[in-house]
């Protein structure tokens, strides 16, 4: 595993360089912590050259990871390949998109779920759902999340076979960014950050949050750590949002309620709504990268998701069109959510097999497809890049 270990060494040095210059970390979860603090790399070009040297001799999971790192680093240095090429190299899946009929079908399922709760589709739909979910003071959120995680943890462990332990720390932050919460960590230590300007907690939301962040990302990453400690795994033991395991991580985290809590009407309505919104954001993601004017993309988002604010839409478009990180990473949400929602709806032995495999190794889209060859195309079966008529 010399090449894997050298790749990890270079990635740690690159991460130290980015953190020292005030940039976004390269490593979001370290599944093999310990050892001396790395010396920061002198610059990005030095990292690029070394990663390219390593890629020349790599194959398998290490090669997949190096492809993602080289593509992302190239984007940080100013490259701007076509969206399909960039996402294929980073997230490991296509950007073919979903047909208009399919997006409309998912919208209708979301509308029906809301209607069953007495909520009308329109500008107030999301706010009305939050009120029904039971507003929760942000100061009470950490305890509510911990309680929900404790309640749901046995079910997640039974579904995945995970026996890994973890320690959870919850912190607050105030950052002008899209995210409301973020999880990172090292080994069995999991840190959850709540971005107070963007956080609106509810009782049902705390359950969804516990499944997504704590029992999704947190327990899952701790499971990878446990396996990496028990055997000499072939994959790079550093998780990063620009790498091809992200479709698995974000897809399953969003879809967990469909597997575990199908009778929770309020929470399932929120997940159905989230699925539809992700498909709409994927349409805008493709369009803004295809040269569609921002005003046209914004109009599409506001018409398709009438409760979105101009501030939110502005952030969505800028992130997906300009940010090297989010131009890659944001595609993992619709691609992963759609695949895992379909898996939950299919159920049976294939779902049980995928859930167990998902907590043993950071599977790529190719790895997921190998477990369910009959499943949908990850990233969509194909649709025109032009925005559909609403």
C-alpha positions as CSV (number, residue, x, y, z in Angstrom):
1,X,0.0,0.0,0.0
2,X,3.0,2.3,-0.4
3,X,1.3,4.3,-3.2
4,X,-1.9,4.7,-1.1
5,X,0.2,5.9,1.9
6,X,2.2,8.3,-0.2
7,X,-1.1,9.7,-1.7
8,X,-2.3,10.3,1.8
9,X,0.9,12.0,2.8
10,X,0.6,14.4,-0.2
11,X,-3.1,15.1,0.6
12,X,-2.3,15.9,4.2
13,X,0.4,18.4,3.1
14,X,-2.0,19.9,0.6
15,X,-4.7,20.2,3.3
16,X,-2.2,21.9,5.6
17,X,-1.3,24.4,2.8
18,X,-5.0,25.3,2.1
19,X,-5.8,25.7,5.8
20,X,-2.7,27.9,6.4
21,X,-3.8,30.2,3.5
22,X,-7.4,30.4,4.8
23,X,-9.0,28.2,2.2
24,X,-11.4,25.3,2.5
25,X,-9.8,22.1,4.0
26,X,-9.1,19.3,1.6
27,X,-9.8,16.6,4.2
28,X,-13.3,16.5,5.8
29,X,-12.9,13.3,7.7
30,X,-9.7,11.5,8.6
31,X,-10.2,7.7,8.9
32,X,-6.6,7.2,9.8
33,X,-5.6,9.9,12.3
34,X,-2.4,10.0,14.2
35,X,1.2,10.7,13.4
36,X,3.1,14.0,13.3
37,X,1.5,17.2,12.0
38,X,2.2,17.4,8.2
39,X,4.5,20.1,6.8
40,X,2.3,22.3,4.6
41,X,3.0,21.9,0.9
42,X,4.8,25.0,-0.5
43,X,2.2,25.7,-3.2
44,X,-0.6,24.1,-5.3
45,X,1.6,23.5,-8.4
46,X,4.0,21.3,-6.3
47,X,1.1,19.3,-5.1
48,X,-0.3,19.0,-8.7
49,X,3.0,17.6,-10.0
50,X,3.4,15.1,-7.2
51,X,-0.2,13.8,-7.6
52,X,0.3,13.4,-11.3
53,X,3.5,11.4,-10.7
54,X,1.5,9.1,-8.3
55,X,-1.4,8.8,-10.8
56,X,1.0,7.4,-13.4
57,X,1.5,4.3,-11.3
58,X,-1.9,4.0,-9.7
59,X,-4.9,1.7,-10.3
60,X,-8.1,0.8,-8.6
61,X,-9.5,3.0,-5.8
62,X,-6.3,5.0,-5.4
63,X,-6.4,5.9,-9.1
64,X,-10.1,7.0,-8.8
65,X,-9.2,9.2,-5.9
66,X,-6.2,10.7,-7.6
67,X,-8.3,11.5,-10.7
68,X,-10.6,13.5,-8.4
69,X,-7.8,15.3,-6.6
70,X,-6.1,16.2,-9.9
71,X,-9.4,17.5,-11.4
72,X,-10.2,19.5,-8.3
73,X,-6.8,21.0,-7.9
74,X,-6.7,21.9,-11.6
75,X,-10.0,23.8,-11.1
76,X,-8.5,25.6,-8.1
77,X,-5.7,26.6,-10.4
78,X,-8.1,28.1,-13.0
79,X,-9.1,25.2,-15.2
80,X,-12.8,25.0,-16.1
81,X,-13.5,21.8,-18.0
82,X,-17.1,21.1,-19.1
83,X,-19.4,20.1,-16.3
84,X,-19.8,16.5,-17.4
85,X,-16.1,15.9,-17.6
86,X,-15.4,17.6,-14.3
87,X,-18.1,15.8,-12.3
88,X,-17.2,12.5,-13.9
89,X,-13.6,12.9,-12.7
90,X,-14.5,14.2,-9.2
91,X,-17.9,12.6,-8.2
92,X,-17.5,9.6,-10.4
93,X,-20.9,9.9,-12.1
94,X,-22.5,11.5,-15.1
95,X,-24.5,14.7,-15.4
96,X,-27.1,13.5,-18.0
97,X,-29.9,14.8,-15.9
98,X,-33.5,13.7,-15.5
99,X,-36.4,14.0,-18.0
100,X,-39.0,16.7,-17.4
101,X,-41.7,14.0,-16.9
102,X,-39.7,12.4,-14.1
103,X,-39.1,15.7,-12.3
104,X,-42.8,16.4,-12.6
105,X,-43.6,13.0,-11.2
106,X,-41.4,13.6,-8.2
107,X,-43.1,17.1,-7.8
108,X,-46.5,15.5,-7.8
109,X,-45.4,13.0,-5.1
110,X,-44.1,15.8,-3.0
111,X,-47.3,17.8,-3.5
112,X,-49.4,14.8,-2.6
113,X,-47.4,14.3,0.6
114,X,-47.9,17.9,1.6
115,X,-51.6,17.8,0.7
116,X,-52.0,14.8,3.0
117,X,-50.8,17.1,5.8
118,X,-53.2,19.9,4.8
119,X,-50.5,22.0,3.3
120,X,-51.0,23.8,-0.1
121,X,-48.3,24.1,-2.7
122,X,-47.1,27.6,-3.0
123,X,-44.8,30.3,-1.6
124,X,-45.7,29.3,2.0
125,X,-45.4,25.5,1.6
126,X,-42.0,25.1,3.3
127,X,-42.9,27.5,6.1
128,X,-46.2,25.8,6.7
129,X,-44.4,22.4,6.9
130,X,-41.9,23.8,9.4
131,X,-44.7,25.0,11.6
132,X,-46.4,21.6,11.4
133,X,-43.0,19.9,12.3
134,X,-42.9,21.9,15.6
135,X,-40.5,24.8,15.8
136,X,-37.5,24.3,18.0
137,X,-35.3,27.0,19.6
138,X,-31.8,26.7,18.3
139,X,-30.6,26.6,21.9
140,X,-32.5,23.3,22.4
141,X,-31.3,21.8,19.1
142,X,-28.1,20.0,20.4
143,X,-30.1,18.1,23.1
144,X,-32.9,17.3,20.6
145,X,-30.4,16.0,18.1
146,X,-28.7,13.8,20.7
147,X,-32.0,12.4,21.9
148,X,-33.1,11.6,18.3
149,X,-29.8,10.0,17.5
150,X,-30.0,7.8,20.7
151,X,-33.6,6.8,19.7
152,X,-32.7,5.9,16.1
153,X,-29.2,4.5,16.5
154,X,-30.3,0.9,17.1
155,X,-32.3,0.8,13.9
156,X,-29.4,2.2,11.9
157,X,-27.0,-0.3,13.4
158,X,-29.4,-3.1,12.7
159,X,-29.8,-2.0,9.1
160,X,-26.1,-1.6,8.4
161,X,-24.4,-4.0,10.8
162,X,-22.2,-1.2,12.1
163,X,-20.6,-1.8,15.5
164,X,-18.3,1.2,15.4
165,X,-18.3,3.7,18.3
166,X,-18.2,7.4,18.0
167,X,-18.0,10.5,20.2
168,X,-20.1,13.5,19.1
169,X,-19.2,17.2,19.7
170,X,-21.7,19.9,18.7
171,X,-20.5,23.4,18.0
172,X,-22.1,26.6,16.6
173,X,-20.7,28.9,14.0
174,X,-21.8,32.1,12.1
175,X,-20.6,31.9,8.5
176,X,-21.9,33.6,5.4
177,X,-22.2,30.4,3.4
178,X,-24.9,28.1,2.0
179,X,-24.6,25.4,4.6
180,X,-26.8,25.2,7.8
181,X,-24.7,22.4,9.3
182,X,-21.5,20.5,8.6
183,X,-19.9,17.4,9.9
184,X,-16.2,16.6,10.0
185,X,-13.9,14.8,12.3
186,X,-11.1,12.2,12.7
187,X,-11.2,8.6,13.7
188,X,-14.1,8.1,16.1
189,X,-14.4,11.8,17.0
190,X,-17.2,13.5,15.2
191,X,-17.7,17.2,15.1
192,X,-21.1,18.7,14.1
193,X,-21.2,22.5,13.4
194,X,-24.5,24.4,13.3
195,X,-24.4,27.6,11.2
196,X,-26.7,29.8,13.2
197,X,-27.7,32.3,10.5
198,X,-29.1,29.5,8.3
199,X,-30.5,27.1,11.0
200,X,-34.2,26.7,11.5
201,X,-34.8,23.7,13.7
202,X,-38.0,21.7,14.3
203,X,-38.9,18.6,16.2
204,X,-39.2,16.5,13.1
205,X,-36.1,18.2,11.7
206,X,-34.1,17.1,14.6
207,X,-34.9,13.5,13.7
208,X,-34.0,14.0,10.1
209,X,-30.8,15.8,11.2
210,X,-29.8,13.0,13.5
211,X,-30.2,10.5,10.7
212,X,-28.4,12.6,8.1
213,X,-25.4,14.0,10.1
214,X,-24.9,11.9,13.2
215,X,-26.0,8.4,12.2
216,X,-25.4,9.1,8.5
217,X,-22.1,10.8,8.1
218,X,-20.8,10.4,11.7
219,X,-21.4,6.7,12.3
220,X,-20.6,5.9,8.7
221,X,-17.2,7.6,8.9
222,X,-16.5,6.0,12.2
223,X,-17.2,2.6,10.6
224,X,-14.7,3.3,7.8
225,X,-12.2,4.2,10.5
226,X,-12.8,0.9,12.4
227,X,-12.3,-1.1,9.2
228,X,-9.2,0.8,8.2
229,X,-7.8,0.0,11.7
230,X,-8.6,-3.7,11.4
231,X,-7.3,-4.3,7.9
232,X,-5.1,-2.8,5.2
233,X,-7.9,-1.3,3.0
234,X,-7.2,-0.5,-0.6
235,X,-8.9,3.0,-0.5
236,X,-7.5,6.3,0.5
237,X,-8.4,6.8,4.2
238,X,-9.2,10.5,3.8
239,X,-12.7,11.7,2.9
240,X,-13.1,14.9,0.8
241,X,-16.3,16.4,-0.7
242,X,-14.7,16.6,-4.1
243,X,-14.1,12.8,-4.2
244,X,-16.3,10.0,-5.7
245,X,-17.6,8.6,-2.4
246,X,-19.7,11.7,-1.9
247,X,-22.6,10.4,-3.9
248,X,-22.9,7.6,-1.4
249,X,-22.5,9.8,1.6
250,X,-25.0,12.5,0.7
251,X,-27.4,10.2,-1.1
252,X,-27.9,7.8,1.8
253,X,-27.9,10.5,4.4
254,X,-30.8,12.3,2.7
255,X,-32.8,9.1,2.1
256,X,-32.4,7.4,5.5
257,X,-36.0,8.3,6.6
258,X,-37.4,6.4,3.6
259,X,-35.7,3.2,4.8
260,X,-36.3,3.5,8.5
261,X,-39.4,5.7,9.0
262,X,-41.8,5.2,6.1
263,X,-44.8,5.7,8.3
264,X,-43.7,9.1,9.6
265,X,-45.9,11.2,7.4
266,X,-44.4,14.6,8.3
267,X,-40.8,13.5,7.9
268,X,-41.5,11.6,4.7
269,X,-43.1,14.7,3.3
270,X,-40.0,16.7,4.0
271,X,-37.8,14.0,2.3
272,X,-40.2,13.8,-0.8
273,X,-40.0,17.6,-1.0
274,X,-36.2,17.5,-0.7
275,X,-35.9,15.0,-3.5
276,X,-37.9,17.1,-5.9
277,X,-36.0,20.3,-5.0
278,X,-32.7,18.5,-5.6
279,X,-33.8,17.5,-9.1
280,X,-34.8,21.1,-9.8
281,X,-31.4,22.4,-8.5
282,X,-29.8,19.8,-10.8
283,X,-31.6,21.4,-13.7
284,X,-30.2,24.8,-12.8
285,X,-26.8,23.3,-12.1
286,X,-26.6,22.0,-15.7
287,X,-28.2,25.1,-17.2
288,X,-25.9,27.7,-15.6
289,X,-22.9,25.6,-16.6
290,X,-24.3,25.4,-20.2
291,X,-24.3,29.2,-20.5
292,X,-28.0,29.9,-19.7
293,X,-28.3,33.4,-18.4
294,X,-28.5,33.7,-14.6
295,X,-31.8,35.5,-14.7
296,X,-33.4,32.7,-16.7
297,X,-32.0,30.1,-14.3
298,X,-33.3,32.1,-11.3
299,X,-36.7,32.5,-12.9
300,X,-36.9,28.7,-13.4
301,X,-35.9,28.0,-9.7
302,X,-38.5,30.5,-8.4
303,X,-41.2,29.1,-10.5
304,X,-40.5,25.5,-9.8
305,X,-39.8,26.0,-6.1
306,X,-42.0,29.1,-5.2
307,X,-40.8,29.4,-1.6
308,X,-37.1,30.0,-2.5
309,X,-35.9,33.5,-1.8
310,X,-33.7,35.6,-4.1
311,X,-30.9,35.3,-1.6
312,X,-31.1,31.6,-1.7
313,X,-31.3,31.4,-5.4
314,X,-28.3,33.8,-5.8
315,X,-26.2,31.5,-3.6
316,X,-27.3,28.3,-5.4
317,X,-26.4,29.7,-8.8
318,X,-23.1,31.2,-7.8
319,X,-22.0,28.1,-6.0
320,X,-22.8,25.8,-8.9
321,X,-21.5,28.0,-11.6
322,X,-18.3,29.5,-10.0
323,X,-17.0,27.5,-7.0
324,X,-14.7,24.7,-8.0
325,X,-15.7,22.8,-4.8
326,X,-19.5,23.2,-5.2
327,X,-19.5,22.8,-8.9
328,X,-18.5,19.3,-8.2
329,X,-19.9,18.6,-4.7
330,X,-23.4,20.0,-5.2
331,X,-24.1,17.4,-7.9
332,X,-23.7,14.6,-5.4
333,X,-26.9,15.6,-3.7
334,X,-29.4,15.1,-6.5
335,X,-27.4,12.2,-8.0
336,X,-27.2,10.4,-4.7
337,X,-30.6,11.3,-3.4
338,X,-32.4,10.0,-6.5
339,X,-30.5,6.7,-6.5
340,X,-31.1,6.0,-2.9
341,X,-34.7,7.1,-3.0
342,X,-35.3,4.6,-5.8
343,X,-33.4,1.9,-3.7
344,X,-35.6,2.6,-0.7
345,X,-38.7,2.3,-2.9
346,X,-37.4,-1.0,-4.3
347,X,-36.4,-2.5,-1.0
348,X,-35.8,-6.2,-0.6
349,X,-32.4,-8.0,-0.4
350,X,-30.7,-5.5,-2.7
351,X,-31.4,-2.7,-0.3
352,X,-30.2,-4.7,2.7
353,X,-27.0,-5.5,0.9
354,X,-26.3,-1.9,-0.2
355,X,-26.9,-0.5,3.3
356,X,-24.5,-3.0,4.9
357,X,-21.8,-2.3,2.2
358,X,-22.3,1.4,2.6
359,X,-21.0,1.4,6.2
360,X,-17.9,-0.8,5.4
361,X,-16.2,1.2,2.6
362,X,-16.6,4.6,0.8
363,X,-18.2,3.2,-2.3
364,X,-18.0,5.1,-5.6
365,X,-20.9,5.3,-8.0
366,X,-19.4,2.4,-9.9
367,X,-19.4,0.4,-6.7
368,X,-23.0,1.2,-6.0
369,X,-24.0,0.3,-9.5
370,X,-22.2,-3.0,-9.2
371,X,-24.4,-3.8,-6.2
372,X,-27.6,-2.9,-8.0
373,X,-27.1,-3.3,-11.7
374,X,-30.8,-2.8,-12.4
375,X,-30.9,0.5,-10.6
376,X,-31.3,3.9,-12.2
377,X,-28.4,5.7,-13.9
378,X,-26.6,7.7,-11.2
379,X,-26.7,11.3,-12.4
380,X,-29.8,10.8,-14.5
381,X,-30.8,8.8,-17.6
382,X,-30.6,11.9,-19.9
383,X,-32.4,15.1,-20.6
384,X,-31.8,18.3,-22.6
385,X,-29.6,20.8,-20.8
386,X,-32.1,23.5,-21.7
387,X,-34.5,24.4,-18.9
388,X,-37.9,22.6,-19.2
389,X,-41.1,24.5,-19.6
390,X,-43.1,24.9,-16.4
